[in-house]
Amino acid sequence: MRIRHCGDSMLLVELDAVIDPVINERAIQLAARIRGRGAAGVRDVAPGYSTVGVHFDPLQTDLAALERAIETEFGTLASLDTIDDRTPIEIPVCYGGLDGPDLENVARLAGISVDEVIARHAQRAYRVYMLGFVPGFAYMGRVDESIAAPRHRVPRERVPAGSVGIAGQQTGVYPVDSPGGWQLIGRTTTVMFDARRETPSLLTAGDLVRFVPAKEC
């Protein structure tokens, strides 16, 4: 573990430099424990793939004490090497057509049929590694390597909310209308983010998600 200073109001806790479910679970649990301490001046704690960002008010925070607390909490997680089973959250998807304008391109790049792309995308449960980009956008992985597809060189100016995309071995759902460069293979009617809900984001880091081909689109 390494703690880096990012300006005068953020610490970046680096657990490792790899994308790994166990490392990610440590990051998520470490973030929860730091948050749970309620240290003075700490404004936000955000887990990433293998990092934790700790945002704080430099005028209210004892930085040395905060770093010691992080080291203490990490010490209790160093032996974590398993992940508790979770029930996947099912998200129905209408694949292809106007809902998935890049599905045929992904199939072409993979050298397989459209139906096989759908089957391979829907066959596994995906881990939510982190939230970012826009509110409620969950970075999930890993996609079957055979259907991994690169981002578009030129992003779309507008991707409709609910669009399901692939970028490399990541997959995700655009929670709101936004620009985006992922390969769009389908769309869901599930509301991924609603600021009026008690918990605005449907997904959180550590969740499991399974995409289910919709029977009616």
C-alpha positions as CSV (number, residue, x, y, z in Angstrom):
1,M,0.0,0.0,0.0
2,R,1.1,3.5,-0.8
3,I,-0.4,6.9,0.2
4,R,0.1,9.7,-2.3
5,H,-0.7,13.4,-1.7
6,C,-2.8,14.8,-4.5
7,G,-2.7,18.5,-3.9
8,D,-3.6,19.9,-0.5
9,S,-7.0,18.3,-0.1
10,M,-6.8,14.7,-1.3
11,L,-5.0,11.5,-0.5
12,L,-4.9,8.6,-3.0
13,V,-4.4,5.2,-1.3
14,E,-2.9,2.8,-3.8
15,L,-3.4,-0.8,-3.0
16,D,-2.0,-2.3,-6.2
17,A,-1.7,-1.7,-9.9
18,V,-3.8,-4.5,-11.2
19,I,-7.5,-5.0,-11.8
20,D,-8.5,-7.9,-9.5
21,P,-11.7,-8.6,-7.6
22,V,-10.0,-9.3,-4.3
23,I,-7.9,-6.1,-4.5
24,N,-11.1,-4.2,-5.5
25,E,-12.9,-5.7,-2.5
26,R,-10.1,-4.5,-0.2
27,A,-10.4,-1.0,-1.7
28,I,-14.2,-1.0,-1.1
29,Q,-13.9,-2.2,2.4
30,L,-11.1,0.2,3.2
31,A,-13.2,3.1,1.9
32,A,-16.1,2.0,4.1
33,R,-13.9,1.8,7.2
34,I,-12.3,5.2,6.6
35,R,-15.8,6.7,6.1
36,G,-17.1,4.9,9.2
37,R,-14.4,6.6,11.4
38,G,-16.1,10.0,10.8
39,A,-12.8,11.8,11.0
40,A,-13.0,15.6,11.2
41,G,-12.7,17.3,7.9
42,V,-13.1,14.2,5.7
43,R,-15.5,15.2,3.0
44,D,-15.7,12.1,0.7
45,V,-14.2,8.7,0.4
46,A,-14.3,7.0,-3.0
47,P,-13.1,3.5,-3.9
48,G,-11.7,2.8,-7.4
49,Y,-10.5,-0.3,-9.1
50,S,-7.5,-0.7,-6.8
51,T,-7.4,2.7,-5.1
52,V,-9.2,4.8,-2.5
53,G,-9.5,8.6,-2.9
54,V,-9.9,10.5,0.4
55,H,-11.0,14.1,0.0
56,F,-10.6,16.3,3.1
57,D,-10.7,19.9,4.3
58,P,-7.0,20.8,5.0
59,L,-8.1,23.4,7.6
60,Q,-10.0,20.9,9.6
61,T,-8.0,17.7,9.2
62,D,-5.1,16.3,11.1
63,L,-3.3,14.9,8.1
64,A,-0.8,12.8,10.0
65,A,-3.6,11.3,12.1
66,L,-5.6,10.6,9.0
67,E,-2.7,8.7,7.4
68,R,-2.2,6.7,10.5
69,A,-5.9,5.8,10.6
70,I,-5.7,4.6,6.9
71,E,-2.6,2.5,7.7
72,T,-4.4,0.9,10.7
73,E,-7.5,0.1,8.8
74,F,-5.5,-1.3,5.9
75,G,-3.6,-3.6,8.3
76,T,-6.9,-5.3,9.2
77,L,-7.7,-6.0,5.6
78,A,-4.3,-7.2,4.3
79,S,-5.3,-10.9,4.8
80,L,-8.6,-10.5,3.0
81,D,-8.4,-13.0,0.1
82,T,-12.0,-14.0,-0.5
83,I,-15.2,-12.2,-1.6
84,D,-18.6,-12.9,0.0
85,D,-21.2,-14.3,-2.4
86,R,-23.8,-11.8,-3.6
87,T,-27.0,-12.3,-5.5
88,P,-26.7,-10.7,-8.9
89,I,-28.9,-7.8,-9.8
90,E,-30.7,-8.6,-13.1
91,I,-31.0,-5.9,-15.7
92,P,-33.1,-6.7,-18.8
93,V,-31.6,-5.6,-22.1
94,C,-33.0,-5.1,-25.6
95,Y,-30.0,-6.0,-27.7
96,G,-29.3,-4.6,-31.2
97,G,-31.4,-2.5,-33.6
98,L,-31.8,1.2,-32.6
99,D,-31.1,0.2,-29.0
100,G,-27.7,-1.3,-29.8
101,P,-26.3,0.4,-32.9
102,D,-22.8,-1.1,-32.5
103,L,-23.9,-4.7,-31.9
104,E,-23.1,-5.7,-35.5
105,N,-19.8,-4.0,-35.3
106,V,-18.8,-5.9,-32.2
107,A,-19.9,-9.1,-33.9
108,R,-17.8,-8.3,-36.9
109,L,-14.7,-7.5,-34.8
110,A,-15.2,-10.7,-32.9
111,G,-15.8,-12.8,-36.0
112,I,-19.0,-14.3,-34.6
113,S,-22.7,-13.9,-35.0
114,V,-24.8,-11.2,-33.3
115,D,-26.7,-13.9,-31.4
116,E,-23.4,-15.2,-30.1
117,V,-22.3,-11.8,-28.9
118,I,-25.5,-11.5,-27.0
119,A,-25.1,-14.9,-25.5
120,R,-21.6,-14.3,-24.4
121,H,-22.4,-10.9,-22.9
122,A,-25.4,-12.3,-21.0
123,Q,-23.7,-15.5,-19.8
124,R,-21.8,-14.2,-16.8
125,A,-22.3,-12.0,-13.8
126,Y,-20.3,-8.8,-13.7
127,R,-18.7,-7.1,-10.8
128,V,-19.2,-3.4,-10.2
129,Y,-15.6,-2.2,-9.6
130,M,-16.4,1.5,-9.2
131,L,-18.7,4.3,-10.0
132,G,-17.6,7.3,-12.0
133,F,-17.7,9.4,-15.1
134,V,-21.3,10.6,-14.5
135,P,-23.5,9.9,-11.4
136,G,-24.5,6.3,-11.3
137,F,-22.2,5.0,-14.0
138,A,-20.9,1.6,-12.9
139,Y,-17.7,0.2,-14.4
140,M,-18.3,-3.5,-14.6
141,G,-16.1,-6.4,-15.7
142,R,-14.8,-8.5,-17.0
143,V,-16.4,-9.1,-20.4
144,D,-15.6,-12.3,-22.3
145,E,-12.3,-11.5,-24.0
146,S,-13.7,-12.6,-27.3
147,I,-16.2,-9.8,-27.4
148,A,-14.0,-7.1,-25.9
149,A,-14.2,-4.1,-28.3
150,P,-12.3,-0.7,-28.4
151,R,-13.9,2.6,-27.7
152,H,-14.8,4.7,-30.6
153,R,-12.1,7.1,-31.7
154,V,-14.7,9.9,-31.8
155,P,-17.3,9.7,-29.0
156,R,-20.9,10.3,-29.7
157,E,-22.2,13.6,-28.5
158,R,-25.2,12.0,-26.9
159,V,-25.8,8.5,-25.7
160,P,-29.3,7.8,-24.5
161,A,-29.8,6.9,-20.8
162,G,-30.1,3.1,-20.4
163,S,-27.6,2.3,-23.2
164,V,-25.5,-0.8,-22.5
165,G,-21.9,-0.6,-23.8
166,I,-18.6,-2.4,-24.1
167,A,-15.2,-0.8,-23.9
168,G,-12.3,-3.3,-23.8
169,Q,-13.3,-5.9,-21.2
170,Q,-15.5,-3.4,-19.3
171,T,-19.2,-3.1,-19.7
172,G,-21.6,-0.6,-18.3
173,V,-25.0,1.2,-18.5
174,Y,-25.2,4.9,-19.2
175,P,-27.4,6.2,-16.4
176,V,-28.3,9.5,-18.0
177,D,-28.1,11.1,-21.4
178,S,-24.4,12.0,-21.9
179,P,-21.5,11.9,-24.4
180,G,-19.9,8.5,-24.6
181,G,-17.5,6.5,-26.7
182,W,-18.3,2.9,-25.8
183,Q,-19.6,0.3,-28.3
184,L,-23.4,0.3,-27.7
185,I,-24.9,-3.1,-27.9
186,G,-28.3,-2.7,-26.3
187,R,-30.5,-0.7,-24.0
188,T,-32.4,-1.2,-20.7
189,T,-35.5,0.5,-19.4
190,T,-34.2,0.1,-15.8
191,V,-33.6,3.4,-14.2
192,M,-30.0,3.4,-13.1
193,F,-29.9,6.8,-11.4
194,D,-32.6,8.9,-9.9
195,A,-31.7,11.9,-7.7
196,R,-35.1,11.7,-6.0
197,R,-34.5,8.2,-4.6
198,E,-33.2,7.7,-1.1
199,T,-30.3,5.9,-2.7
200,P,-30.0,7.6,-6.1
201,S,-27.7,5.0,-7.8
202,L,-29.1,1.6,-8.4
203,L,-25.7,0.0,-8.3
204,T,-22.8,0.4,-5.9
205,A,-19.2,-0.8,-5.9
206,G,-19.0,-4.5,-5.1
207,D,-22.4,-5.4,-6.6
208,L,-22.9,-8.2,-9.1
209,V,-24.9,-7.6,-12.2
210,R,-26.3,-10.0,-14.8
211,F,-27.7,-8.8,-18.1
212,V,-30.8,-10.7,-19.2
213,P,-32.0,-10.5,-22.9
214,A,-35.5,-8.9,-22.7
215,K,-38.4,-11.0,-24.0
216,E,-40.2,-8.0,-25.4
217,C,-38.5,-4.9,-26.8
